[in-house]
Amino acid sequence: MAYHPEQGWSLLCNGVLLFEDTGELLPDGQIIAPHRPLDAGNIATAA
C-alpha cells in the first residue's frame, strides 16, 4: 500500500488506486466515478 495524501491518492494492496474525491481506478482499467455522500451539514440552500 502507498499513501500519498499530499497528491490526493492511495494505492491499495489489491492494486486499486483510491482518490481523495472517492473515485477509483481498478487494476483492469475500469473507473469508478467519485461518489461523495451528501451530508446535510454541507448542503447550502438559497434564502
mmCIF file as gemmi writes it, N, C-alpha and C atoms, coordinates in Angstrom:
data_model
loop_
_atom_site.group_PDB
_atom_site.id
_atom_site.type_symbol
_atom_site.label_atom_id
_atom_site.label_alt_id
_atom_site.label_comp_id
_atom_site.label_asym_id
_atom_site.label_entity_id
_atom_site.label_seq_id
_atom_site.pdbx_PDB_ins_code
_atom_site.Cartn_x
_atom_site.Cartn_y
_atom_site.Cartn_z
_atom_site.occupancy
_atom_site.B_iso_or_equiv
_atom_site.pdbx_formal_charge
_atom_site.auth_seq_id
_atom_site.auth_asym_id
_atom_site.pdbx_PDB_model_num
ATOM 1 N N . MET Axp A 1 ? 0.84 -1.174 0 1 0 ? 1 A 1
ATOM 2 C CA . MET Axp A 1 ? 0 0 0 1 0 ? 1 A 1
ATOM 3 C C . MET Axp A 1 ? 0.892 1.247 0 1 0 ? 1 A 1
ATOM 4 N N . ALA Axp A 2 ? 0.513 2.215 -0.784 1 0 ? 2 A 1
ATOM 5 C CA . ALA Axp A 2 ? 1.219 3.501 -0.829 1 0 ? 2 A 1
ATOM 6 C C . ALA Axp A 2 ? 0.198 4.593 -0.524 1 0 ? 2 A 1
ATOM 7 N N . TYR Axp A 3 ? 0.554 5.486 0.381 1 0 ? 3 A 1
ATOM 8 C CA . TYR Axp A 3 ? -0.349 6.532 0.829 1 0 ? 3 A 1
ATOM 9 C C . TYR Axp A 3 ? 0.268 7.884 0.499 1 0 ? 3 A 1
ATOM 10 N N . HIS Axp A 4 ? -0.391 8.663 -0.354 1 0 ? 4 A 1
ATOM 11 C CA . HIS Axp A 4 ? 0.13 9.966 -0.766 1 0 ? 4 A 1
ATOM 12 C C . HIS Axp A 4 ? -0.954 11.034 -0.627 1 0 ? 4 A 1
ATOM 13 N N . PRO Axp A 5 ? -1.283 11.433 0.615 1 0 ? 5 A 1
ATOM 14 C CA . PRO Axp A 5 ? -2.352 12.419 0.811 1 0 ? 5 A 1
ATOM 15 C C . PRO Axp A 5 ? -2.024 13.779 0.198 1 0 ? 5 A 1
ATOM 16 N N . GLU Axp A 6 ? -0.742 14.107 0.1 1 0 ? 6 A 1
ATOM 17 C CA . GLU Axp A 6 ? -0.368 15.393 -0.493 1 0 ? 6 A 1
ATOM 18 C C . GLU Axp A 6 ? -0.69 15.432 -1.984 1 0 ? 6 A 1
ATOM 19 N N . GLN Axp A 7 ? -0.811 14.259 -2.6 1 0 ? 7 A 1
ATOM 20 C CA . GLN Axp A 7 ? -1.16 14.169 -4.017 1 0 ? 7 A 1
ATOM 21 C C . GLN Axp A 7 ? -2.61 13.753 -4.217 1 0 ? 7 A 1
ATOM 22 N N . GLY Axp A 8 ? -3.294 13.358 -3.139 1 0 ? 8 A 1
ATOM 23 C CA . GLY Axp A 8 ? -4.709 13.014 -3.218 1 0 ? 8 A 1
ATOM 24 C C . GLY Axp A 8 ? -5.029 11.596 -3.647 1 0 ? 8 A 1
ATOM 25 N N . TRP Axp A 9 ? -4.098 10.644 -3.458 1 0 ? 9 A 1
ATOM 26 C CA . TRP Axp A 9 ? -4.376 9.269 -3.843 1 0 ? 9 A 1
ATOM 27 C C . TRP Axp A 9 ? -3.648 8.28 -2.954 1 0 ? 9 A 1
ATOM 28 N N . SER Axp A 10 ? -4.15 7.037 -3.008 1 0 ? 10 A 1
ATOM 29 C CA . SER Axp A 10 ? -3.523 5.918 -2.308 1 0 ? 10 A 1
ATOM 30 C C . SER Axp A 10 ? -3.582 4.695 -3.208 1 0 ? 10 A 1
ATOM 31 N N . LEU Axp A 11 ? -2.553 3.86 -3.153 1 0 ? 11 A 1
ATOM 32 C CA . LEU Axp A 11 ? -2.53 2.586 -3.869 1 0 ? 11 A 1
ATOM 33 C C . LEU Axp A 11 ? -2.769 1.497 -2.841 1 0 ? 11 A 1
ATOM 34 N N . LEU Axp A 12 ? -3.86 0.763 -3.002 1 0 ? 12 A 1
ATOM 35 C CA . LEU Axp A 12 ? -4.197 -0.308 -2.07 1 0 ? 12 A 1
ATOM 36 C C . LEU Axp A 12 ? -3.458 -1.591 -2.447 1 0 ? 12 A 1
ATOM 37 N N . CYS Axp A 13 ? -3.382 -2.54 -1.524 1 0 ? 13 A 1
ATOM 38 C CA . CYS Axp A 13 ? -2.637 -3.781 -1.744 1 0 ? 13 A 1
ATOM 39 C C . CYS Axp A 13 ? -3.255 -4.641 -2.845 1 0 ? 13 A 1
ATOM 40 N N . ASN Axp A 14 ? -4.533 -4.408 -3.206 1 0 ? 14 A 1
ATOM 41 C CA . ASN Axp A 14 ? -5.175 -5.175 -4.27 1 0 ? 14 A 1
ATOM 42 C C . ASN Axp A 14 ? -5.014 -4.501 -5.634 1 0 ? 14 A 1
ATOM 43 N N . GLY Axp A 15 ? -4.2 -3.434 -5.704 1 0 ? 15 A 1
ATOM 44 C CA . GLY Axp A 15 ? -3.929 -2.776 -6.975 1 0 ? 15 A 1
ATOM 45 C C . GLY Axp A 15 ? -4.881 -1.649 -7.329 1 0 ? 15 A 1
ATOM 46 N N . VAL Axp A 16 ? -5.828 -1.344 -6.468 1 0 ? 16 A 1
ATOM 47 C CA . VAL Axp A 16 ? -6.794 -0.275 -6.713 1 0 ? 16 A 1
ATOM 48 C C . VAL Axp A 16 ? -6.171 1.069 -6.341 1 0 ? 16 A 1
ATOM 49 N N . LEU Axp A 17 ? -6.305 2.043 -7.241 1 0 ? 17 A 1
ATOM 50 C CA . LEU Axp A 17 ? -5.926 3.417 -6.922 1 0 ? 17 A 1
ATOM 51 C C . LEU Axp A 17 ? -7.157 4.103 -6.366 1 0 ? 17 A 1
ATOM 52 N N . LEU Axp A 18 ? -7.056 4.591 -5.149 1 0 ? 18 A 1
ATOM 53 C CA . LEU Axp A 18 ? -8.169 5.249 -4.475 1 0 ? 18 A 1
ATOM 54 C C . LEU Axp A 18 ? -7.845 6.731 -4.392 1 0 ? 18 A 1
ATOM 55 N N . PHE Axp A 19 ? -8.75 7.568 -4.923 1 0 ? 19 A 1
ATOM 56 C CA . PHE Axp A 19 ? -8.516 9.002 -4.962 1 0 ? 19 A 1
ATOM 57 C C . PHE Axp A 19 ? -9.263 9.694 -3.835 1 0 ? 19 A 1
ATOM 58 N N . GLU Axp A 20 ? -8.729 10.833 -3.398 1 0 ? 20 A 1
ATOM 59 C CA . GLU Axp A 20 ? -9.292 11.596 -2.286 1 0 ? 20 A 1
ATOM 60 C C . GLU Axp A 20 ? -10.758 11.972 -2.53 1 0 ? 20 A 1
ATOM 61 N N . ASP Axp A 21 ? -11.146 12.177 -3.78 1 0 ? 21 A 1
ATOM 62 C CA . ASP Axp A 21 ? -12.53 12.554 -4.089 1 0 ? 21 A 1
ATOM 63 C C . ASP Axp A 21 ? -13.458 11.346 -4.148 1 0 ? 21 A 1
ATOM 64 N N . THR Axp A 22 ? -13.011 10.185 -3.697 1 0 ? 22 A 1
ATOM 65 C CA . THR Axp A 22 ? -13.708 8.897 -3.624 1 0 ? 22 A 1
ATOM 66 C C . THR Axp A 22 ? -13.777 8.176 -4.966 1 0 ? 22 A 1
ATOM 67 N N . GLY Axp A 23 ? -13.143 8.704 -6.004 1 0 ? 23 A 1
ATOM 68 C CA . GLY Axp A 23 ? -13.064 7.978 -7.262 1 0 ? 23 A 1
ATOM 69 C C . GLY Axp A 23 ? -12.057 6.85 -7.149 1 0 ? 23 A 1
ATOM 70 N N . GLU Axp A 24 ? -12.177 5.866 -8.054 1 0 ? 24 A 1
ATOM 71 C CA . GLU Axp A 24 ? -11.268 4.719 -8.021 1 0 ? 24 A 1
ATOM 72 C C . GLU Axp A 24 ? -10.863 4.337 -9.435 1 0 ? 24 A 1
ATOM 73 N N . LEU Axp A 25 ? -9.646 3.823 -9.601 1 0 ? 25 A 1
ATOM 74 C CA . LEU Axp A 25 ? -9.168 3.258 -10.846 1 0 ? 25 A 1
ATOM 75 C C . LEU Axp A 25 ? -8.769 1.824 -10.532 1 0 ? 25 A 1
ATOM 76 N N . LEU Axp A 26 ? -9.485 0.869 -11.138 1 0 ? 26 A 1
ATOM 77 C CA . LEU Axp A 26 ? -9.249 -0.543 -10.861 1 0 ? 26 A 1
ATOM 78 C C . LEU Axp A 26 ? -8.077 -1.059 -11.689 1 0 ? 26 A 1
ATOM 79 N N . PRO Axp A 27 ? -7.454 -2.168 -11.247 1 0 ? 27 A 1
ATOM 80 C CA . PRO Axp A 27 ? -6.289 -2.707 -11.956 1 0 ? 27 A 1
ATOM 81 C C . PRO Axp A 27 ? -6.568 -3.038 -13.425 1 0 ? 27 A 1
ATOM 82 N N . ASP Axp A 28 ? -7.817 -3.375 -13.767 1 0 ? 28 A 1
ATOM 83 C CA . ASP Axp A 28 ? -8.147 -3.709 -15.16 1 0 ? 28 A 1
ATOM 84 C C . ASP Axp A 28 ? -8.472 -2.471 -15.992 1 0 ? 28 A 1
ATOM 85 N N . GLY Axp A 29 ? -8.338 -1.273 -15.415 1 0 ? 29 A 1
ATOM 86 C CA . GLY Axp A 29 ? -8.573 -0.031 -16.147 1 0 ? 29 A 1
ATOM 87 C C . GLY Axp A 29 ? -9.968 0.542 -15.981 1 0 ? 29 A 1
ATOM 88 N N . GLN Axp A 30 ? -10.863 -0.182 -15.335 1 0 ? 30 A 1
ATOM 89 C CA . GLN Axp A 30 ? -12.212 0.344 -15.111 1 0 ? 30 A 1
ATOM 90 C C . GLN Axp A 30 ? -12.152 1.509 -14.14 1 0 ? 30 A 1
ATOM 91 N N . ILE Axp A 31 ? -13.076 2.458 -14.335 1 0 ? 31 A 1
ATOM 92 C CA . ILE Axp A 31 ? -13.141 3.64 -13.49 1 0 ? 31 A 1
ATOM 93 C C . ILE Axp A 31 ? -14.426 3.611 -12.672 1 0 ? 31 A 1
ATOM 94 N N . ILE Axp A 32 ? -14.311 3.922 -11.399 1 0 ? 32 A 1
ATOM 95 C CA . ILE Axp A 32 ? -15.473 4.12 -10.538 1 0 ? 32 A 1
ATOM 96 C C . ILE Axp A 32 ? -15.511 5.609 -10.241 1 0 ? 32 A 1
ATOM 97 N N . ALA Axp A 33 ? -16.558 6.259 -10.722 1 0 ? 33 A 1
ATOM 98 C CA . ALA Axp A 33 ? -16.672 7.714 -10.583 1 0 ? 33 A 1
ATOM 99 C C . ALA Axp A 33 ? -16.747 8.11 -9.112 1 0 ? 33 A 1
ATOM 100 N N . PRO Axp A 34 ? -16.329 9.341 -8.801 1 0 ? 34 A 1
ATOM 101 C CA . PRO Axp A 34 ? -16.445 9.834 -7.423 1 0 ? 34 A 1
ATOM 102 C C . PRO Axp A 34 ? -17.88 9.713 -6.926 1 0 ? 34 A 1
ATOM 103 N N . HIS Axp A 35 ? -18.023 9.298 -5.687 1 0 ? 35 A 1
ATOM 104 C CA . HIS Axp A 35 ? -19.365 9.091 -5.121 1 0 ? 35 A 1
ATOM 105 C C . HIS Axp A 35 ? -19.402 9.595 -3.683 1 0 ? 35 A 1
ATOM 106 N N . ARG Axp A 36 ? -19.221 10.89 -3.568 1 0 ? 36 A 1
ATOM 107 C CA . ARG Axp A 36 ? -19.254 11.509 -2.238 1 0 ? 36 A 1
ATOM 108 C C . ARG Axp A 36 ? -20.674 11.483 -1.695 1 0 ? 36 A 1
ATOM 109 N N . PRO Axp A 37 ? -20.829 11.083 -0.448 1 0 ? 37 A 1
ATOM 110 C CA . PRO Axp A 37 ? -22.174 11.112 0.149 1 0 ? 37 A 1
ATOM 111 C C . PRO Axp A 37 ? -22.617 12.549 0.394 1 0 ? 37 A 1
ATOM 112 N N . LEU Axp A 38 ? -23.909 12.789 0.215 1 0 ? 38 A 1
ATOM 113 C CA . LEU Axp A 38 ? -24.446 14.109 0.501 1 0 ? 38 A 1
ATOM 114 C C . LEU Axp A 38 ? -24.694 14.221 1.99 1 0 ? 38 A 1
ATOM 115 N N . ASP Axp A 39 ? -23.97 15.095 2.634 1 0 ? 39 A 1
ATOM 116 C CA . ASP Axp A 39 ? -24.093 15.304 4.068 1 0 ? 39 A 1
ATOM 117 C C . ASP Axp A 39 ? -24.953 16.532 4.301 1 0 ? 39 A 1
ATOM 118 N N . ALA Axp A 40 ? -25.965 16.416 5.105 1 0 ? 40 A 1
ATOM 119 C CA . ALA Axp A 40 ? -26.884 17.516 5.357 1 0 ? 40 A 1
ATOM 120 C C . ALA Axp A 40 ? -26.161 18.763 5.861 1 0 ? 40 A 1
ATOM 121 N N . GLY Axp A 41 ? -25.04 18.612 6.524 1 0 ? 41 A 1
ATOM 122 C CA . GLY Axp A 41 ? -24.29 19.731 7.032 1 0 ? 41 A 1
ATOM 123 C C . GLY Axp A 41 ? -23.541 20.501 5.957 1 0 ? 41 A 1
ATOM 124 N N . ASN Axp A 42 ? -23.391 19.899 4.779 1 0 ? 42 A 1
ATOM 125 C CA . ASN Axp A 42 ? -22.646 20.539 3.695 1 0 ? 42 A 1
ATOM 126 C C . ASN Axp A 42 ? -23.524 21.072 2.57 1 0 ? 42 A 1
ATOM 127 N N . ILE Axp A 43 ? -24.826 20.962 2.721 1 0 ? 43 A 1
ATOM 128 C CA . ILE Axp A 43 ? -25.747 21.407 1.668 1 0 ? 43 A 1
ATOM 129 C C . ILE Axp A 43 ? -26.158 22.851 1.939 1 0 ? 43 A 1
ATOM 130 N N . ALA Axp A 44 ? -25.965 23.708 0.953 1 0 ? 44 A 1
ATOM 131 C CA . ALA Axp A 44 ? -26.355 25.102 1.082 1 0 ? 44 A 1
ATOM 132 C C . ALA Axp A 44 ? -27.69 25.314 0.37 1 0 ? 44 A 1
ATOM 133 N N . THR Axp A 45 ? -28.56 26.049 0.974 1 0 ? 45 A 1
ATOM 134 C CA . THR Axp A 45 ? -29.852 26.355 0.359 1 0 ? 45 A 1
ATOM 135 C C . THR Axp A 45 ? -29.982 27.851 0.163 1 0 ? 45 A 1
ATOM 136 N N . ALA Axp A 46 ? -30.715 28.23 -0.871 1 0 ? 46 A 1
ATOM 137 C CA . ALA Axp A 46 ? -30.926 29.674 -1.132 1 0 ? 46 A 1
ATOM 138 C C . ALA Axp A 46 ? -31.944 30.213 -0.162 1 0 ? 46 A 1
ATOM 139 N N . ALA Axp A 47 ? -31.748 31.452 0.251 1 0 ? 47 A 1
ATOM 140 C CA . ALA Axp A 47 ? -32.667 32.07 1.215 1 0 ? 47 A 1
ATOM 141 C C . ALA Axp A 47 ? -33.85 32.685 0.536 1 0 ? 47 A 1
